Amino acid sequence: MHFTTTISVSLVLFLIGLECVVLMSARELVRQVRENVTVTIVLEDEVTSDEITRLQNVLDLAPYCLDAQFISREMALQEHITNLGEDPQKFLGYNPLTDAFEIHLQEVYTAADSIAHIEQQMLTLPYVNQVIYHKDVISKLDKNLNEISLILLAVALALLIIALVLISNTIQLQVYSKRFLINTMRLVGATPWVIKWPFIRRNMWLGMEAAVLACAMIALTYYYCVQHLG
């Protein structure tokens, strides 16, 4: 019974621990996804080098900006030629692209309302033409990430309840199997603490053994995933 109970509890604890690892990994993945959201600040055609430097300083000091990269119209043209294989200067006679900044935001500022506020703030600057970002992608990202987080939390809560019920039933079975011994101890004057202590001690050891076994299984699973899945 002790062996079976230890294995059963360790398996439930393993699932709970694995769920916690998944939640932490998902949290890191969410942070990376949010910080990869790109916001493009398109500048006016007649922007000066002083204005570009001023905006660079503003972005470097802004709490919402993770990093900011200046893309000159020449760099943008070269990237356009590399990606699409055509040079618009050949049939237009001039470079239609403009200078711009590409910025990545801190995770806490990647919500739709926060980006909209940043957009309004940037558009107040006279040398900023427009701010470009994918509003629909941001909205879907917020919705999907919230739904996934709720599902993972619900699964973790369900596993935790299962673990508590399993441990409670195990203790009740142990007490029931020793009911005649407990009644005999009561008849000879044993105090409640004297009766309870052997059960408490036994189940504390059982819990520690199950926890060590569950941690070992989690470590092996994590090592396997890192080695084969990355």
C-alpha positions as CSV (number, residue, x, y, z in Angstrom):
1,M,0.0,0.0,0.0
2,H,2.8,2.4,0.8
3,F,4.5,1.7,-2.5
4,T,1.3,2.1,-4.5
5,T,0.4,5.3,-2.7
6,T,3.8,6.8,-3.2
7,I,3.7,6.0,-7.0
8,S,0.2,7.4,-7.3
9,V,1.0,10.7,-5.4
10,S,4.3,11.1,-7.3
11,L,2.5,10.7,-10.7
12,V,0.0,13.4,-9.8
13,L,2.8,15.7,-8.4
14,F,4.7,15.0,-11.6
15,L,1.8,16.2,-13.7
16,I,1.4,19.3,-11.5
17,G,5.2,20.0,-11.8
18,L,5.1,19.5,-15.5
19,E,2.2,21.9,-15.8
20,C,4.2,24.5,-13.8
21,V,7.2,24.0,-16.1
22,V,4.9,24.4,-19.2
23,L,3.4,27.6,-17.6
24,M,6.9,29.1,-17.0
25,S,8.0,28.2,-20.5
26,A,4.8,29.6,-21.9
27,R,5.4,32.8,-19.9
28,E,8.8,33.1,-21.5
29,L,7.4,32.4,-25.0
30,V,4.7,35.0,-24.5
31,R,7.3,37.6,-23.5
32,Q,9.4,36.8,-26.6
33,V,6.3,37.0,-28.9
34,R,5.2,40.3,-27.4
35,E,8.7,41.8,-27.6
36,N,9.0,40.8,-31.3
37,V,6.0,43.0,-32.2
38,T,7.4,45.7,-34.5
39,V,6.2,49.3,-34.7
40,T,7.4,51.4,-37.6
41,I,7.6,55.1,-37.3
42,V,7.6,56.7,-40.7
43,L,9.3,60.1,-40.9
44,E,8.5,63.0,-43.2
45,D,10.4,63.4,-46.5
46,E,12.2,66.6,-45.4
47,V,13.3,65.4,-42.0
48,T,16.7,66.7,-40.9
49,S,19.6,64.8,-39.3
50,D,19.0,66.8,-36.1
51,E,15.4,65.7,-35.9
52,I,16.4,62.1,-36.5
53,T,18.9,62.4,-33.7
54,R,16.3,64.0,-31.4
55,L,13.8,61.2,-32.1
56,Q,16.5,58.6,-31.5
57,N,17.2,60.1,-28.1
58,V,13.5,60.3,-27.3
59,L,13.1,56.6,-28.1
60,D,16.2,55.6,-26.2
61,L,14.9,57.2,-23.0
62,A,11.2,56.1,-23.5
63,P,10.2,53.5,-20.9
64,Y,8.1,51.6,-23.5
65,C,11.0,51.2,-26.1
66,L,13.0,48.0,-25.9
67,D,15.2,48.9,-28.8
68,A,15.0,51.3,-31.7
69,Q,16.7,51.0,-35.1
70,F,16.9,53.8,-37.7
71,I,16.3,52.6,-41.2
72,S,17.4,55.2,-43.8
73,R,15.6,55.4,-47.2
74,E,18.8,54.0,-48.8
75,M,18.7,51.0,-46.4
76,A,15.0,50.5,-47.0
77,L,15.5,50.6,-50.8
78,Q,18.3,48.0,-50.6
79,E,16.1,45.8,-48.5
80,H,13.2,46.2,-50.9
81,I,15.4,45.2,-53.8
82,T,16.8,42.2,-51.9
83,N,13.3,40.9,-50.9
84,L,11.3,41.6,-54.1
85,G,14.1,41.6,-56.7
86,E,13.1,44.9,-58.3
87,D,14.4,48.4,-58.1
88,P,11.6,51.0,-58.0
89,Q,14.1,53.8,-58.9
90,K,14.4,52.4,-62.4
91,F,10.8,53.1,-63.4
92,L,10.0,56.0,-61.0
93,G,13.2,57.9,-61.3
94,Y,13.5,58.5,-57.6
95,N,13.5,56.6,-54.3
96,P,9.9,56.4,-53.1
97,L,10.8,55.1,-49.6
98,T,11.3,57.3,-46.6
99,D,13.4,57.3,-43.4
100,A,11.9,55.4,-40.6
101,F,12.5,53.9,-37.1
102,E,11.6,50.3,-36.3
103,I,11.1,49.8,-32.6
104,H,10.3,46.8,-30.4
105,L,8.3,47.5,-27.3
106,Q,8.6,46.3,-23.7
107,E,6.2,43.4,-23.0
108,V,3.9,45.5,-20.7
109,Y,3.4,48.1,-23.5
110,T,2.3,45.6,-26.2
111,A,-1.4,45.8,-25.5
112,A,-3.6,47.4,-28.1
113,D,-4.5,50.4,-26.0
114,S,-0.9,51.1,-25.0
115,I,0.3,51.0,-28.6
116,A,-2.5,53.3,-29.6
117,H,-1.3,55.8,-26.9
118,I,2.2,55.5,-28.2
119,E,1.0,56.1,-31.7
120,Q,-0.8,59.3,-30.7
121,Q,2.2,60.5,-28.8
122,M,4.5,60.0,-31.9
123,L,2.1,61.7,-34.3
124,T,2.3,64.9,-32.2
125,L,5.9,65.3,-33.4
126,P,6.0,67.4,-36.6
127,Y,8.6,65.2,-38.4
128,V,6.6,62.0,-37.9
129,N,4.4,61.1,-40.9
130,Q,2.7,57.9,-39.6
131,V,3.0,55.0,-37.2
132,I,2.5,51.5,-38.7
133,Y,1.7,48.3,-36.8
134,H,-0.7,45.4,-37.3
135,K,-3.7,46.3,-35.1
136,D,-5.6,43.1,-36.0
137,V,-2.5,40.9,-35.1
138,I,-2.1,42.7,-31.8
139,S,-5.8,42.1,-30.9
140,K,-5.7,38.4,-31.9
141,L,-2.4,38.0,-30.0
142,D,-3.9,39.4,-26.8
143,K,-7.0,37.3,-27.1
144,N,-5.2,34.0,-27.9
145,L,-2.6,34.4,-25.2
146,N,-5.2,35.1,-22.6
147,E,-7.2,32.1,-23.6
148,I,-4.2,29.8,-23.5
149,S,-3.1,31.1,-20.1
150,L,-6.6,30.5,-18.7
151,I,-6.7,26.9,-20.1
152,L,-3.3,26.1,-18.6
153,L,-4.3,27.5,-15.2
154,A,-7.5,25.6,-15.2
155,V,-5.6,22.3,-15.9
156,A,-3.1,23.1,-13.2
157,L,-6.0,23.8,-10.7
158,A,-7.7,20.5,-11.7
159,L,-4.5,18.5,-11.1
160,L,-4.0,20.2,-7.8
161,I,-7.5,19.2,-6.7
162,I,-6.9,15.6,-7.8
163,A,-3.7,15.5,-5.8
164,L,-5.4,16.8,-2.7
165,V,-8.3,14.3,-3.1
166,L,-5.9,11.4,-3.6
167,I,-3.8,12.3,-0.6
168,S,-7.0,12.8,1.6
169,N,-8.4,9.4,0.5
170,T,-5.1,7.7,1.1
171,I,-5.0,9.0,4.7
172,Q,-8.6,8.0,5.3
173,L,-7.9,4.5,4.1
174,Q,-4.9,4.2,6.4
175,V,-6.9,5.4,9.3
176,Y,-9.7,3.0,8.4
177,S,-7.3,0.0,8.2
178,K,-6.0,0.8,11.7
179,R,-9.4,1.5,13.2
180,F,-9.2,-1.4,15.7
181,L,-5.7,-0.3,16.9
182,I,-7.0,3.2,17.3
183,N,-9.9,2.1,19.4
184,T,-7.6,-0.1,21.6
185,M,-5.3,2.9,22.1
186,R,-8.3,5.1,23.1
187,L,-9.3,2.4,25.6
188,V,-5.9,2.5,27.3
189,G,-6.0,6.3,27.6
190,A,-3.8,7.4,24.6
191,T,-4.2,11.1,23.8
192,P,-5.4,12.3,20.3
193,W,-1.8,13.5,19.5
194,V,-0.3,10.1,20.4
195,I,-2.8,8.5,18.0
196,K,-2.3,11.0,15.2
197,W,1.4,11.3,15.2
198,P,2.3,8.0,13.6
199,F,-0.1,8.8,10.7
200,I,1.3,12.3,10.3
201,R,4.9,11.0,10.4
202,R,4.2,8.2,7.9
203,N,2.4,10.5,5.4
204,M,5.1,13.2,5.7
205,W,7.7,10.6,4.7
206,L,5.3,9.4,1.9
207,G,4.9,13.0,0.7
208,M,8.7,13.6,0.6
209,E,9.4,10.4,-1.2
210,A,6.7,11.1,-3.8
211,A,8.0,14.7,-4.2
212,V,11.6,13.5,-4.7
213,L,10.4,10.9,-7.3
214,A,8.3,13.5,-9.0
215,C,11.2,16.0,-9.2
216,A,13.4,13.3,-10.7
217,M,10.8,12.5,-13.4
218,I,10.4,16.2,-14.1
219,A,14.2,16.7,-14.4
220,L,14.5,13.7,-16.8
221,T,11.6,14.9,-18.9
222,Y,13.0,18.5,-19.0
223,Y,16.5,17.1,-20.0
224,Y,15.0,14.9,-22.7
225,C,12.9,17.8,-24.2
226,V,15.9,20.2,-24.2
227,Q,18.1,17.6,-25.9
228,H,15.6,16.5,-28.5
229,L,13.2,19.4,-28.9
230,G,15.3,22.4,-28.0
